Amino acid sequence: MSASLSRPRTGVWLIGARGSVATTVVTGCAAVTAGLHPPTGMVTETPLFAGSALPALSDLVFGGHDTLDCPLPKRAEALTAGGVLPPGVASAVAAELAAADREIRHGGPTSGDTRGEAELVTDFADDIRDFTHRHRLERTVVINVASTEPASGGPGAPLPASTLYALAALRAGCPYVNFTPSEGMHHPAAARAAERTSLPHAGRDGKTGQTLLRAVLGPMFAQRALTVRAWSGTNLLGGGDGAALADPAAAAAKNAGKERVLADTLGTVPEGEVHIDDVPALGDWKTAWDHIAFDGFLGTRMILQTIWQGCDSALAAPLVLDLARLAARAHQAGLTGPLGDLGFYFKDPVGAGPASLAEQYTALTALGQRLRPPAGGERAPGERQ
Ligand SMILES: NC(=O)c1ccc[n+]([C@@H]2O[C@H](COP(=O)([O-])OP(=O)(O)OC[C@H]3O[C@@H](n4cnc5c(N)ncnc54)[C@H](O)[C@@H]3O)[C@@H](O)[C@H]2O)c1
C-alpha cells in the first residue's frame, strides 16, 4: 500500500494469490485504507484490539504464488461482474492491484514441472525472502488461500503442495496461516520442521458460514441439555472453490472440519452428513442448509433448520486480513508454535483451545491484551524487532 517507506511494513504472501479470496483481500485492504468502505467484518478493527500494536492496513504489502497467469486486475473485474466486489472499487484501487500483481510468482508444482520437492521448497522460500528484502519489510506472513487439495496419500506419498509452501514459509522465517482445509503445516514433515523453529503458525480452514453457525448452535443445544439426534448439512456453491470441492477427496478434507466442531461442542457425533454440491451458476454465493433433529423433555421430537446465504470471498477476506495482522504481531511479540488462541477463525484449529465460538472469542480477547506492548514503550521479554 502507499505508506511511507520509513514506517515498518509487513508483507502478506498469499499462496493462491490470484484466487477469489486473495483478490478480495488485496482489493478490500486498499479500499478500506483509502476510506472507500468501512472495515465491516474485521474483528481487528474493533476496540478489542485497540492498543495491541497490530500493523496498520496501510502498512501491508502483498505478494504471493499462484499457478495461474490471469492478472489480478482482470480477476477483480470478473469478481465485480459477478457482484462480489461493488462496482467501481476495483478501478479505484487499480494501482494497488497492479502493484500486488507484479509481486506474484509462479507457484507449483504444475504439469511438466521437473523440479523435485526440495527444489520447489528452495525456490518458494527464495521468492518470499526476495520479496521481503526488496520491500525492506519487517516481516512477511505466509497465508495459504489456494485451492483445497485432496488429503495426501499417507507415508511415502509425495508431499502436497500446501506442505511444500508451509516448509518454504519456515525456511524463509515467516509466520504461517493455513486458511484452507489442505494439510499444510499439519503434515508430519512440516509439523516436525515447525517444532524445530520458533515461528508462530495458525490454521486450519477459515470458519466463515455453516461452521460458524455450528460453533454457536452446538453449545446452545449442549447447554440447554437437549439431545441432538441428527445434524445434516448441504452446501451449494460455485466459483473456483465449488469446482475444487466437486472432487470427493477434496470435499472430504473440508467436511472433516465441519464435523469436528459438532463432536467438540456436543461431546458426541450425531447422525448425519455434510454434502457439498458444485453449482457453477451460483458463482461465489454459497447457500448452506442445516437440518437439526433434536429431542426435548419426555423425548418430544423437534427440528431446527437454518439457511445461510453468503458471499464466500466477502466473508473470508476480512478474516484473512485479521489473521495477517495478528500473526505478524504474534511473531513480533515473540509468540511461538501453534496459535491456539486464534481458534475463533478456524474450523479445525491448531492447539487445544475451546470449540464454542463464545469461548473462542474470550480466548481471542485475552490474546489481544497479551499483544499490548508494555506501558512506557520498553520491549516485552521475547519481543522481536
Ligand atoms: N471463501 C470462504 O468462505 C472460505 C472459507 C474457508 C476456506 N476457504 C478456502 O480458501 C481457499 C481459496 O478459496 P477461493 O474461493 O479463493 O478459491 P479460488 O479457486 O478462487 O482460488 C484458489 C487459487 O489457488 C490457486 N492454486 C491452486 N493450486 C496452487 C498451487 N499449487 N500453488 C499456488 N496457487 C495454487 C488457483 O490457481 C487459484 O487462483 C479454498 O481452499 C477454500 O476452501 C474459503
The ligand as a Gaussian input file, in Angstrom:
#p B3LYP/6-31G(d) Opt

LIG

0 1
 N      -14.313000     -18.219000       0.952000
 C      -14.549000     -18.798000       2.093000
 O      -15.521000     -18.501000       2.784000
 C      -13.564000     -19.810000       2.558000
 C      -13.687000     -20.295000       3.846000
 C      -12.767000     -21.229000       4.288000
 C      -11.762000     -21.665000       3.438000
 N      -11.687000     -21.204000       2.182000
 C      -10.630000     -21.763000       1.331000
 O       -9.892000     -20.742000       0.694000
 C       -9.318000     -21.284000      -0.492000
 C       -9.468000     -20.286000      -1.631000
 O      -10.820000     -20.137000      -1.997000
 P      -11.164000     -19.298000      -3.319000
 O      -12.631000     -19.169000      -3.369000
 O      -10.306000     -18.082000      -3.417000
 O      -10.701000     -20.335000      -4.451000
 P      -10.215000     -19.987000      -5.941000
 O      -10.377000     -21.251000      -6.697000
 O      -10.869000     -18.765000      -6.448000
 O       -8.661000     -19.643000      -5.767000
 C       -7.684000     -20.609000      -5.497000
 C       -6.390000     -20.171000      -6.182000
 O       -5.369000     -21.122000      -5.804000
 C       -4.533000     -21.283000      -6.931000
 N       -3.723000     -22.513000      -6.801000
 C       -4.099000     -23.800000      -6.972000
 N       -3.055000     -24.626000      -6.765000
 C       -1.990000     -23.857000      -6.467000
 C       -0.628000     -24.120000      -6.152000
 N       -0.140000     -25.368000      -6.109000
 N        0.182000     -23.073000      -5.898000
 C       -0.285000     -21.786000      -5.934000
 N       -1.567000     -21.494000      -6.224000
 C       -2.412000     -22.502000      -6.486000
 C       -5.520000     -21.319000      -8.107000
 O       -4.857000     -21.097000      -9.344000
 C       -6.456000     -20.188000      -7.720000
 O       -6.046000     -18.944000      -8.240000
 C      -10.002000     -22.632000      -0.732000
 O       -9.147000     -23.682000      -0.312000
 C      -11.202000     -22.553000       0.178000
 O      -11.645000     -23.840000       0.602000
 C      -12.553000     -20.280000       1.720000

